[in-house]
């Protein structure tokens, strides 16, 4: 449980095994004044909390134990945000538009193969693959 050696913008200041890791800003960070780092590493302390499963994590969010959540479950997005903080506007549910193309799932047939050729698509006597 010793703190790892590093030269980054934060150092491990406290570890609660299996629960959380607290990082403090490193005042001696060598890259603090580099132009690429302007506007970054602004927090004096960052705490990373760990949750064993998604339902416990969502319950912690509902209680206000952390501030930002990316929802990945459609059912929870649709039905799960009916709790007091969401109803009175303390929790804002919004979609972030990235401008990136949406992913696509499709089946693509190689129509150069005889079994998938256009003249065989509806022929039940066509040979199987």
N, C-alpha and C positions, 0 to 999 in steps of 0.2 A: 504493500500500500504506500510505497514511497512515491513522491511526486516525480513525474518524468522530467528528464533534462530537456530543456528547450530554450529557444531564443525568440519566441514569438511575442505578440502583443499582450498576451495574458499568461498568467501563471496559476497553477492549481493552488488554491488557498485552503480548501477544506473538502474532505471526502466523507460522505456518509454511505458506506458500501451498500449497493443495491438500491439506493434511494436517490442520492443527488451528488453532484460535483459542483463546487463553487470555484469560479475563476476570478482573479483580481487583475486589474490592468497593470502591466509591467511598466513602471516609470522609466526604466532603462532600455526600453525597446529600441533597438538599433535603427529600425525603419520608420520610426514615428514621423519624421519630417520629409520622407520621400513623397513626391507628388502623387504617386499611385495610391498612397494611403490617406490622402486628404479626405476628410469626412468619414473615415472609418475608425473602428475601435474606440467609439465614443463613450462606452459605458464603463464606469469604474468597477462594477461587479456584474458578473453573469452567472446565473445558477441554472444548471441543467438537471431537471428532474426526470426520473425514470419510472415508467409504469409497466406492469407486467402484461396488461392486456388492454384492448381498446375501450371496453366499457368502463373500467376503472379510470382510465384517462379522461373520458368524456364526463364522468361524474365529478372529477376534480375541476374540469373546466366550468361546469355548471356552478360549482361552489366558489369560483373565482380564484382558484389556486394558480392558474396561469392565464396569460392574456391573449394569446393568438393561437388559432387552430386552423389547420387545413383539413377540411372534411373530405373523406374519400369514400364514404358509404352513402349511396343515394337514398336509402331508406331513412337513415338518420338525418340527412339534409332535409328530407321532406317532412318527417314526423317528429324528429327528436328535439327541435328547438322551441318547444312549448313549455318553458320554465320561466319563473318570475323575471330574471334579468333580461331575457330575450323579449318578453312581453312589454316591459317598460322602457326598452330602448338602450339598455346598458350593453347588450350584445348586439352587434350589427352583423347581419348575415349578408354577404355580398359576393359577387363573382368577380374575379380579377381577370380582365381581358388581356391576354399576352400578345395578341396579334399573330401568333403562330398558327400554322394550319392544324386543323383537328386531325387526330390519328384516325386511320381507317383500317377496317378489317374486311377482307374480301377473299373470295375464291377466284382464281384466274386459271382458265383452262388453256392448255396448249393445243390450239385448234389445228396445228400442223400434224398432230398425231391422228391417225385415221379414226380412232374411237371418238375423238372430240370434233371431228370435221363437221362443218355446218350441215352437210347433207346427211350425216348420221345422227344428229342430235335427237331426232324424234323417231329413229328407226329402232324398234325393240329387238330386231335381229342382229344389231351391230355387235361385233365381238367385245367381250368384256376385257378389262385391263388386267 
